[in-house]
Amino acid sequence: MVTLTFTKEVRKNYLLRKFYYMYNKIKNMWGIFKDNNEWNEKNVVGFIAFLVMVLFALLDLMTGYLGKDLVINETIYDSFTWVVLGCFGIAGAEKFAKK
């Protein structure tokens, strides 16, 4: 059996590289909200709201299976529904209006 041992300096360099990689990823993430990019911000926000709605549905199914009731304020769920419909509706209208 072969065991690998790393010196403190090797571990420190690895952690620094990992930190700078994550720092650059987070810094570049905000690039999607600039005016000149390839991302449609409305689609990003709509997709995140849709994921939250799916999470609500899955949690409701899991708690129902366990015999408990998941109480979600109807206003909150309806708000996410309107955000999804608004974002995807506006993005879809923009797509067809360009032609």
Buried (B, 14 or more C-beta within 10 A) or exposed (E): EEEEEEEEEEEEEEEEEEEEEEEEEEEEEEEEEEEEEEEBEBBBBBEBBBEBBEEBEEEBEEEEEEEEEEEEEEEEBEEBEEBBEBBBEBBEEEEEEEE
